[in-house]
Amino acid sequence: MLTRPFQDGIKILQTIEQTGHQAYFVGGSVRDLLLDRKIGDIDIATSASPQLIQKIFPKVIPVGIEHGTVIVRHEHTSFEVTTFRLDGEYTDQRHPDSVQFINDIDRDLQRRDFTINALAMDKHGAIIDLFDGKGDLKRKIIRTVGDGYTRFTEDPLRILRAARFSSELGFQIATDTTYQMHEVKEQIRTVSVERMTVEVEKLFGGTFVNTGIAYLKETGIYKELPVMVDYPYIMERIPRLAMPLQSFAEIIALFCWIERDVTVSTWIKTWKCSNKTKQAALKLTQALDYYQRKGLDPWLIYELTPAYQGAFSRLINTLYPSEQVLLKTMTTMNDELPIQSKHDLAINGNDIIDLFPQFKKGPWIHDTLARLEKEVVFNRLNNLKIELKEWIICNPPVIN
């Protein structure tokens, strides 16, 4: 008996079958079910056309209807439903130039990337396994469906995906598949950087991240990646990660630590990352520099804020394995801070202006507040208005 989230999906399969068509769960969800891993998105393959799917379900989003794919919304869950198909040539090395809709699940499975993903399952839990994907799951092997050159040339992102799956699952990549990855690795340059970013972030976030990195090095894939193409030694100098990294900002901070001449802005621009990732990468890079100079102190904790402390801990435990900065320690230090932000100071800019009416407004106000902030964070001053005013009077601002 299949459990949720497949139970909700079974209702979609049954609805499709009532029209006389076939429908199966396919791909990663079936693989993860067999591996007893957490189930993510559930994909469905069917002999029904996307037009029919739109007619028989009330909530359908035609995300890739030209390639036979729509999203069916059911019980507040999205299911990607794709019509069985044969792919034409891959001129853009991502999408087939044309697709031919078919009625045969067997031929549909032949076009998939790896044997462990070329699995289908019916509503009763019976598995269709044409390429010994279940055997490869038991052997913990990643290998392509059919000829690797063909699979990788169709979509070179699959070269990165193989390494990513090894990182997530801890599987070895078959020897011939590894060789084929190496032989066609230059084609990765044709892949959009946005797609590469997703795969690299997942690879560095895998439970077996060091296995994935080892395959990047063994196959030379990394030499074809943005920035790495000009600084290949960055990957060669990556230490063994103490734990997976959970964001692309952490990855950038690690790379910047290894090669200081490549700035955060360069990584962000080249890999087309968001401003949010940029700000996080800058914050982490600055924190690593501070730690190298002064170690873990209240000001570092204060500047990081809880949002970045987990990421910082993961990086430090890789870069300084003998020191082991625990997140629990940082959380305790954060809780002990007298203030959490400048807004918590018992004094503000207007109070400072009132103390020095003879001075024109200017940057000195911000600088004075910053000095107070640091004194309070280091517990050299109590956050009491009278004490802060007395300290300012004894340590007046210097106006140029």
Secondary structure, DSSP 8 states (H G I E B T S, - for coil): ---TTHHHHHHHHHHHHTTT--EEEETHHHHHHHTT-----EEEEESS-HHHHHHH-SSEEEEEGGGTEEEEEETTEEEEEEE-EEE---TTSSS-S-EEE-S-HHHHHTTSSBGGG-EEE-TT--EEESS-HHHHHHHTEE-BSS-HHHHHHH-THHHHHHHHHHHHH--EE-HHHHHHHHHHGGGGGGS-HHHHHHHHHHHHTSTTHHHHHHHHHHHTGGGGSTTTTT-THHHHT----SS---SHHHHHHHHHHH-TTS-HHHHHHHHT--HHHHHHHHHHHHHHHHHHHH-S-HHHHHHH-HHHHHHHHHHHHHHSTTT---HHHHHHHHHT-S-SSGGGSS--HHHHHHH-TTS-SSHHHHHHHHHHHHHHHTTSS-S-HHHHHHHHHHS-----
